[in-house]
Amino acid sequence: MPINGKRTGAIAAAPYGNAGVLPISYAYIKMAGQHGLLASSKGAILNANYMANRLDGPYKVLYRGAAGRVAHEFILDVNEFKEYGITEEDIAKRLIDYGFHGPTMSWPIVGGLMVEPTESEDLPELDRFVYAMLSIREEI
């Protein structure tokens, strides 16, 4: 990339992109195998639907399929809380107080939170997140 007419090379520490993550994904796929990947997918979908069902009502869950299910992730629309001065960023920051990393914000919808529980989360951890979200809803 030229800067002041001089060629400087890569600006970032990873001049060839983020290719280093590919061996991790490949190793996971190879170690899990066909049956392990299927079980992982089923676990992630089950966890997402459990949490979406627990949070539906206090929060607005978007994009359910014809059978009322979500995929491996779900989106909470929190735009209605803006009338109280509460944004998706406020909720994500409050989750940090409960020990959770904030979910993806404003994608794929502005004012949304995309929650992606993985197959590796156990029921007590899912319930802990749900409790945190319900507590935050009461605060709002």
MDTraj code that builds the backbone (N, CA, C; nanometers):
import mdtraj as md
import numpy as np

residues = "MET PRO ILE ASN GLY LYS ARG THR GLY ALA ILE ALA ALA ALA PRO TYR GLY ASN ALA GLY VAL LEU PRO ILE SER TYR ALA TYR ILE LYS MET ALA GLY GLN HIS GLY LEU LEU ALA SER SER LYS GLY ALA ILE LEU ASN ALA ASN TYR MET ALA ASN ARG LEU ASP GLY PRO TYR LYS VAL LEU TYR ARG GLY ALA ALA GLY ARG VAL ALA HIS GLU PHE ILE LEU ASP VAL ASN GLU PHE LYS GLU TYR GLY ILE THR GLU GLU ASP ILE ALA LYS ARG LEU ILE ASP TYR GLY PHE HIS GLY PRO THR MET SER TRP PRO ILE VAL GLY GLY LEU MET VAL GLU PRO THR GLU SER GLU ASP LEU PRO GLU LEU ASP ARG PHE VAL TYR ALA MET LEU SER ILE ARG GLU GLU ILE".split()
xyz = np.array([
    [0.0848, -0.1163, 0.0000],
    [0.0000, 0.0000, 0.0000],
    [0.0896, 0.1228, 0.0000],
    [0.0737, 0.2103, -0.0972],
    [0.1584, 0.3300, -0.1021],
    [0.1178, 0.4336, 0.0022],
    [0.2160, 0.4835, 0.0738],
    [0.1970, 0.5938, 0.1675],
    [0.3022, 0.6978, 0.1341],
    [0.2567, 0.8204, 0.1043],
    [0.3469, 0.9279, 0.0618],
    [0.4337, 0.8849, -0.0564],
    [0.3725, 0.8092, -0.1479],
    [0.4430, 0.7681, -0.2669],
    [0.5379, 0.6517, -0.2481],
    [0.5539, 0.6004, -0.1278],
    [0.6446, 0.4879, -0.1018],
    [0.5637, 0.3613, -0.0759],
    [0.6129, 0.2521, -0.1264],
    [0.5476, 0.1238, -0.1024],
    [0.5928, 0.0717, 0.0344],
    [0.4978, 0.0405, 0.1217],
    [0.5317, 0.0022, 0.2582],
    [0.5080, -0.1445, 0.2879],
    [0.4386, -0.2152, 0.2037],
    [0.4068, -0.3549, 0.2330],
    [0.2843, -0.3632, 0.3221],
    [0.2751, -0.4703, 0.3961],
    [0.1574, -0.4942, 0.4800],
    [0.1532, -0.3956, 0.5961],
    [0.0345, -0.3499, 0.6287],
    [0.0147, -0.2602, 0.7415],
    [-0.0138, -0.3415, 0.8672],
    [-0.0852, -0.4503, 0.8513],
    [-0.1250, -0.5329, 0.9650],
    [-0.0173, -0.6354, 0.9972],
    [-0.0320, -0.6959, 1.1138],
    [0.0625, -0.7997, 1.1555],
    [0.0408, -0.9299, 1.0786],
    [-0.0726, -0.9415, 1.0108],
    [-0.1038, -1.0621, 0.9342],
    [-0.1113, -1.0254, 0.7863],
    [0.0036, -1.0185, 0.7172],
    [0.0035, -0.9713, 0.5786],
    [-0.0741, -1.0599, 0.4826],
    [-0.0982, -1.1846, 0.5188],
    [-0.1702, -1.2751, 0.4296],
    [-0.3117, -1.3032, 0.4784],
    [-0.3632, -1.2192, 0.5643],
    [-0.4982, -1.2369, 0.6146],
    [-0.4999, -1.3222, 0.7397],
    [-0.6110, -1.3844, 0.7627],
    [-0.6310, -1.4603, 0.8852],
    [-0.6306, -1.6106, 0.8566],
    [-0.5430, -1.6537, 0.7688],
    [-0.5401, -1.7941, 0.7280],
    [-0.5054, -1.8878, 0.8430],
    [-0.4471, -1.8356, 0.9490],
    [-0.4098, -1.9195, 1.0625],
    [-0.5270, -1.9848, 1.1327],
    [-0.6479, -1.9321, 1.1135],
    [-0.7637, -1.9932, 1.1780],
    [-0.8129, -2.1158, 1.1016],
    [-0.7758, -2.1285, 0.9779],
    [-0.8255, -2.2405, 0.8973],
    [-0.7824, -2.3769, 0.9496],
    [-0.6588, -2.3944, 0.9932],
    [-0.6233, -2.5268, 1.0469],
    [-0.7048, -2.5659, 1.1699],
    [-0.7471, -2.4691, 1.2493],
    [-0.8290, -2.4994, 1.3675],
    [-0.9636, -2.5563, 1.3242],
    [-1.0274, -2.4903, 1.2298],
    [-1.1570, -2.5389, 1.1800],
    [-1.1422, -2.6753, 1.1145],
    [-1.0381, -2.6899, 1.0350],
    [-1.0147, -2.8175, 0.9670],
    [-0.9924, -2.9303, 1.0681],
    [-0.9137, -2.9036, 1.1699],
    [-0.8863, -3.0053, 1.2721],
    [-1.0146, -3.0435, 1.3461],
    [-1.0982, -2.9451, 1.3779],
    [-1.2254, -2.9733, 1.4459],
    [-1.3121, -3.0650, 1.3596],
    [-1.3239, -3.0312, 1.2327],
    [-1.4062, -3.1105, 1.1417],
    [-1.3524, -3.2534, 1.1303],
    [-1.2218, -3.2661, 1.1144],
    [-1.1613, -3.3995, 1.1004],
    [-1.1757, -3.4818, 1.2284],
    [-1.1569, -3.4188, 1.3441],
    [-1.1666, -3.4931, 1.4696],
    [-1.3106, -3.5306, 1.5023],
    [-1.4048, -3.4436, 1.4717],
    [-1.5453, -3.4708, 1.5027],
    [-1.6020, -3.5775, 1.4110],
    [-1.5647, -3.5719, 1.2853],
    [-1.6182, -3.6668, 1.1889],
    [-1.7646, -3.6378, 1.1579],
    [-1.8202, -3.7181, 1.0710],
    [-1.9580, -3.6973, 1.0254],
    [-2.0580, -3.7006, 1.1409],
    [-2.0469, -3.7979, 1.2273],
    [-2.1430, -3.8127, 1.3361],
    [-2.1237, -3.7041, 1.4423],
    [-2.0007, -3.6682, 1.4667],
    [-1.9728, -3.5625, 1.5636],
    [-2.0228, -3.4269, 1.5170],
    [-2.0076, -3.3973, 1.3878],
    [-2.0574, -3.2707, 1.3341],
    [-2.2101, -3.2652, 1.3404],
    [-2.2735, -3.3767, 1.3104],
    [-2.4196, -3.3825, 1.3195],
    [-2.4648, -3.3602, 1.4638],
    [-2.3980, -3.4258, 1.5577],
    [-2.4338, -3.4085, 1.6994],
    [-2.4095, -3.2648, 1.7449],
    [-2.3009, -3.2044, 1.7003],
    [-2.2721, -3.0652, 1.7350],
    [-2.3799, -2.9718, 1.6820],
    [-2.4184, -2.9951, 1.5574],
    [-2.5222, -2.9112, 1.4966],
    [-2.6546, -2.9254, 1.5700],
    [-2.6909, -3.0486, 1.6016],
    [-2.8154, -3.0721, 1.6752],
    [-2.8111, -3.0044, 1.8117],
    [-2.6963, -3.0120, 1.8796],
    [-2.6825, -2.9491, 2.0111],
    [-2.6953, -2.7988, 2.0044],
    [-2.6332, -2.7380, 1.9045],
    [-2.6413, -2.5918, 1.8895],
    [-2.7842, -2.5478, 1.8590],
    [-2.8527, -2.6222, 1.7746],
    [-2.9914, -2.5889, 1.7398],
    [-3.0830, -2.6072, 1.8608],
    [-3.0645, -2.7151, 1.9339],
    [-3.1438, -2.7391, 2.0545],
    [-3.1215, -2.6276, 2.1569],
    [-2.9959, -2.5897, 2.1796],
    [-2.9653, -2.4843, 2.2761],
    [-3.0260, -2.3507, 2.2353],
    [-3.0165, -2.3172, 2.1074],
    [-3.0724, -2.1900, 2.0605],
    [-3.2236, -2.1871, 2.0765],
    [-3.2914, -2.2969, 2.0453],
    [-3.4372, -2.3007, 2.0583],
    [-3.4809, -2.2967, 2.2039],
    [-3.4069, -2.3636, 2.2907],
    [-3.4371, -2.3588, 2.4337],
    [-3.4313, -2.2143, 2.4847],
    [-3.3229, -2.1464, 2.4507],
    [-3.3072, -2.0091, 2.4991],
    [-3.4069, -1.9143, 2.4346],
    [-3.4299, -1.9292, 2.3057],
    [-3.5260, -1.8430, 2.2370],
    [-3.6648, -1.8585, 2.2986],
    [-3.7041, -1.9807, 2.3287],
    [-3.8353, -2.0037, 2.3888],
    [-3.8443, -1.9456, 2.5289],
    [-3.7363, -1.9542, 2.6059],
    [-3.7361, -1.8984, 2.7414],
    [-3.7410, -1.7455, 2.7405],
    [-3.6807, -1.6840, 2.6387],
    [-3.6737, -1.5369, 2.6345],
    [-3.7882, -1.4735, 2.5564],
    [-3.8614, -1.5540, 2.4787],
    [-3.9729, -1.4998, 2.4002],
    [-4.0824, -1.4540, 2.4945],
    [-4.1280, -1.3344, 2.4742],
    [-4.2264, -1.2731, 2.5634],
    [-4.1638, -1.1497, 2.6259],
    [-4.0711, -1.1693, 2.7198],
    [-4.0006, -1.0524, 2.7712],
    [-3.9211, -0.9810, 2.6610],
    [-3.8754, -1.0557, 2.5623],
    [-3.8067, -1.0013, 2.4465],
    [-3.8785, -1.0485, 2.3206],
    [-3.8595, -0.9755, 2.2131],
    [-3.9181, -1.0111, 2.0848],
    [-3.8169, -1.0937, 2.0064],
    [-3.8471, -1.2220, 1.9816],
    [-3.7593, -1.3106, 1.9042],
    [-3.8022, -1.3019, 1.7577],
    [-3.7066, -1.2712, 1.6714],
    [-3.7362, -1.2549, 1.5286],
    [-3.6978, -1.3788, 1.4489],
    [-3.7545, -1.3879, 1.3314],
    [-3.7165, -1.4847, 1.2285],
    [-3.7287, -1.6301, 1.2715],
    [-3.8457, -1.6666, 1.3176],
    [-3.8726, -1.8084, 1.3433],
    [-3.9207, -1.8714, 1.2134],
    [-3.8932, -1.9987, 1.1973],
    [-3.9378, -2.0703, 1.0790],
    [-4.0850, -2.1054, 1.0874],
    [-4.1333, -2.1770, 0.9878],
    [-4.2748, -2.2140, 0.9798],
    [-4.3188, -2.2949, 1.1015],
    [-4.2293, -2.3757, 1.1565],
    [-4.2621, -2.4568, 1.2737],
    [-4.2357, -2.3820, 1.4042],
    [-4.2010, -2.2542, 1.3943],
    [-4.1761, -2.1755, 1.5144],
    [-4.0370, -2.1916, 1.5732],
    [-3.9482, -2.2509, 1.4968],
    [-3.8132, -2.2779, 1.5457],
    [-3.7135, -2.1771, 1.4902],
    [-3.6006, -2.1645, 1.5613],
    [-3.4883, -2.0865, 1.5123],
    [-3.3781, -2.1843, 1.4712],
    [-3.2736, -2.1340, 1.4105],
    [-3.1616, -2.2204, 1.3714],
    [-3.0636, -2.2301, 1.4884],
    [-2.9366, -2.2187, 1.4638],
    [-2.8357, -2.2304, 1.5694],
    [-2.8140, -2.0983, 1.6418],
    [-2.8869, -1.9972, 1.6019],
    [-2.8781, -1.8639, 1.6616],
    [-3.0166, -1.8026, 1.6571],
    [-3.0353, -1.6964, 1.7353],
    [-3.1627, -1.6261, 1.7274],
    [-3.1375, -1.4782, 1.7509],
    [-3.2330, -1.3984, 1.7053],
    [-3.2180, -1.2537, 1.7121],
    [-3.3268, -1.1964, 1.8010],
    [-3.2830, -1.1141, 1.8954],
    [-3.3752, -1.0414, 1.9816],
    [-3.3836, -0.8984, 1.9313],
    [-3.5054, -0.8514, 1.9062],
    [-3.5271, -0.7125, 1.8654],
    [-3.5496, -0.6311, 1.9923],
    [-3.4577, -0.5421, 2.0235],
    [-3.4689, -0.4619, 2.1458],
    [-3.4974, -0.3152, 2.1149],
    [-3.5446, -0.2873, 1.9934],
    [-3.5754, -0.1498, 1.9538],
    [-3.6829, -0.0860, 2.0408],
    [-3.7743, -0.1672, 2.0930],
    [-3.8834, -0.1122, 2.1735],
    [-3.8334, -0.0451, 2.3013],
    [-3.7134, -0.0779, 2.3465],
    [-3.6610, -0.0215, 2.4705],
    [-3.5981, 0.1157, 2.4512],
    [-3.5856, 0.1578, 2.3260],
    [-3.5261, 0.2893, 2.2985],
    [-3.6110, 0.4022, 2.3562],
    [-3.7415, 0.3781, 2.3730],
    [-3.8265, 0.4812, 2.4333],
    [-3.7866, 0.5076, 2.5785],
    [-3.7163, 0.4142, 2.6395],
    [-3.6657, 0.4317, 2.7759],
    [-3.5190, 0.4741, 2.7770],
    [-3.4634, 0.4952, 2.6579],
    [-3.3238, 0.5333, 2.6471],
    [-3.2285, 0.4156, 2.6547],
    [-3.2800, 0.2950, 2.6327],
    [-3.1989, 0.1731, 2.6406],
    [-3.1744, 0.1213, 2.4990],
    [-3.0483, 0.0948, 2.4666],
    [-3.0126, 0.0432, 2.3347],
    [-2.9576, -0.0990, 2.3472],
    [-2.9347, -0.1599, 2.2327],
    [-2.8742, -0.2930, 2.2306],
    [-2.7348, -0.2901, 2.2928],
    [-2.6657, -0.1791, 2.2765],
    [-2.5326, -0.1661, 2.3362],
    [-2.5400, -0.1659, 2.4889],
    [-2.6417, -0.1005, 2.5429],
    [-2.6591, -0.0993, 2.6892],
    [-2.6811, -0.2409, 2.7425],
    [-2.7626, -0.3176, 2.6728],
    [-2.7906, -0.4546, 2.7163],
    [-2.6644, -0.5397, 2.7059],
    [-2.5910, -0.5247, 2.5957],
    [-2.4668, -0.6007, 2.5784],
    [-2.3662, -0.5660, 2.6883],
    [-2.3559, -0.4382, 2.7218],
    [-2.2630, -0.3977, 2.8283],
    [-2.3092, -0.4497, 2.9640],
    [-2.4388, -0.4532, 2.9865],
    [-2.4904, -0.5051, 3.1141],
    [-2.4624, -0.6546, 3.1261],
    [-2.4658, -0.7262, 3.0140],
    [-2.4336, -0.8692, 3.0168],
    [-2.2906, -0.8935, 3.0655],
    [-2.2026, -0.7997, 3.0390],
    [-2.0641, -0.8121, 3.0862],
    [-2.0615, -0.8175, 3.2385],
    [-2.1504, -0.7418, 3.3034],
    [-2.1580, -0.7447, 3.4503],
    [-2.1953, -0.8830, 3.5027],
    [-2.2624, -0.9617, 3.4204],
    [-2.2999, -1.0987, 3.4574],
    [-2.1949, -1.2006, 3.4132],
    [-2.0875, -1.1536, 3.3530],
    [-1.9799, -1.2422, 3.3120],
    [-1.9937, -1.2987, 3.1717],
    [-2.0763, -1.2363, 3.0887],
    [-2.0944, -1.2825, 2.9520],
    [-2.0333, -1.1846, 2.8534],
    [-1.9804, -1.2379, 2.7466],
    [-1.9348, -1.1549, 2.6356],
    [-2.0592, -1.1048, 2.5642],
    [-2.0605, -0.9793, 2.5295],
    [-2.1771, -0.9227, 2.4609],
    [-2.2025, -0.9917, 2.3281],
    [-2.3288, -1.0143, 2.2939],
    [-2.3600, -1.0770, 2.1649],
    [-2.3403, -0.9801, 2.0493],
    [-2.3509, -1.0310, 1.9284],
    [-2.3431, -0.9474, 1.8089],
    [-2.4556, -0.8454, 1.8139],
    [-2.4215, -0.7196, 1.7895],
    [-2.5199, -0.6119, 1.7978],
    [-2.5511, -0.5555, 1.6594],
    [-2.6775, -0.5207, 1.6409],
    [-2.7254, -0.4512, 1.5206],
    [-2.6912, -0.5214, 1.3903],
    [-2.6861, -0.6508, 1.3943],
    [-2.6708, -0.7277, 1.2720],
    [-2.7424, -0.8602, 1.2902],
    [-2.8271, -0.9000, 1.2050],
    [-2.8579, -0.8426, 1.0751],
    [-2.9629, -0.7313, 1.0791],
    [-3.0143, -0.6959, 1.1952],
    [-3.1074, -0.5831, 1.2025],
    [-3.0527, -0.4787, 1.2993],
    [-3.0775, -0.3546, 1.2690],
    [-3.0388, -0.2470, 1.3591],
    [-3.1233, -0.2598, 1.4854],
    [-3.0592, -0.2493, 1.6004],
    [-3.1319, -0.2612, 1.7265],
    [-3.1555, -0.4045, 1.7688],
    [-3.0804, -0.4953, 1.7123],
    [-3.0972, -0.6363, 1.7464],
    [-2.9759, -0.6925, 1.8179],
    [-2.9983, -0.8023, 1.8866],
    [-2.8915, -0.8801, 1.9493],
    [-2.8978, -1.0212, 1.8937],
    [-2.7881, -1.0681, 1.8359],
    [-2.7851, -1.2036, 1.7827],
    [-2.7167, -1.2938, 1.8853],
    [-2.7936, -1.3874, 1.9391],
    [-2.7444, -1.4783, 2.0423],
    [-2.7121, -1.6119, 1.9759],
    [-2.5898, -1.6600, 1.9979],
    [-2.5434, -1.7823, 1.9338],
    [-2.4881, -1.8799, 2.0377],
    [-2.5770, -1.9511, 2.1081],
    [-2.5239, -2.0520, 2.2004],
    [-2.4636, -2.1659, 2.1194],
    [-2.3561, -2.2201, 2.1686],
    [-2.2921, -2.3284, 2.0943],
    [-2.3353, -2.4629, 2.1505],
    [-2.2895, -2.5681, 2.0868],
    [-2.3209, -2.7028, 2.1334],
    [-2.2495, -2.7365, 2.2627],
    [-2.1490, -2.6597, 2.2980],
    [-2.0687, -2.6929, 2.4159],
    [-2.1232, -2.6340, 2.5463],
    [-2.2258, -2.5517, 2.5386],
    [-2.2827, -2.4932, 2.6595],
    [-2.3756, -2.5927, 2.7271],
    [-2.3605, -2.6092, 2.8582],
    [-2.4491, -2.7001, 2.9304],
    [-2.5721, -2.6239, 2.9801],
    [-2.6700, -2.6983, 3.0285],
    [-2.7966, -2.6385, 3.0702],
    [-2.7801, -2.5332, 3.1796],
    [-2.6988, -2.5551, 3.2823],
    [-2.6822, -2.4488, 3.3826],
    [-2.6275, -2.3184, 3.3234],
    [-2.5400, -2.3282, 3.2255],
    [-2.4856, -2.2069, 3.1633],
    [-2.5913, -2.1375, 3.0776],
    [-2.6721, -2.2158, 3.0060],
    [-2.7818, -2.1571, 2.9289],
    [-2.8791, -2.0864, 3.0221],
    [-2.9122, -2.1519, 3.1332],
    [-3.0044, -2.0917, 3.2298],
    [-2.9455, -1.9665, 3.2936],
    [-2.8151, -1.9662, 3.3155],
    [-2.7497, -1.8488, 3.3735],
    [-2.7621, -1.7294, 3.2792],
    [-2.7463, -1.7536, 3.1491],
    [-2.7618, -1.6466, 3.0502],
    [-2.9073, -1.5990, 3.0462],
    [-3.0002, -1.6930, 3.0447],
    [-3.1423, -1.6571, 3.0426],
    [-3.1770, -1.5740, 3.1664],
    [-3.1284, -1.6165, 3.2832],
    [-3.1522, -1.5413, 3.4066],
    [-3.0978, -1.3991, 3.3943],
    [-2.9777, -1.3854, 3.3389],
    [-2.9186, -1.2526, 3.3212],
    [-3.0057, -1.1668, 3.2302],
    [-3.0510, -1.2239, 3.1198],
    [-3.1348, -1.1478, 3.0265],
    [-3.2694, -1.1110, 3.0888],
    [-3.3279, -1.2013, 3.1656],
    [-3.4552, -1.1704, 3.2311],
    [-3.4358, -1.0653, 3.3402],
    [-3.3241, -1.0687, 3.4089],
    [-3.2946, -0.9668, 3.5101],
    [-3.2756, -0.8309, 3.4455],
    [-3.2066, -0.8288, 3.3327],
    [-3.1869, -0.7029, 3.2593],
    [-3.3219, -0.6496, 3.2116],
    [-3.4076, -0.7390, 3.1672],
    [-3.5423, -0.6967, 3.1211],
    [-3.6195, -0.6336, 3.2367],
    [-3.6100, -0.6903, 3.3557],
    [-3.6769, -0.6307, 3.4716],
    [-3.6209, -0.4930, 3.5034],
    [-3.4917, -0.4763, 3.4881],
    [-3.4298, -0.3461, 3.5101],
    [-3.4826, -0.2423, 3.4113],
    [-3.5007, -0.2860, 3.2870],
    [-3.5524, -0.1935, 3.1847],
    [-3.6929, -0.1496, 3.2222],
])
top = md.Topology()
chain = top.add_chain()
for i, resn in enumerate(residues, 1):
    res = top.add_residue(resn, chain, resSeq=i)
    for name in ("N", "CA", "C"):
        top.add_atom(name, md.element.get_by_symbol(name[0]), res)
traj = md.Trajectory(xyz[None], top)
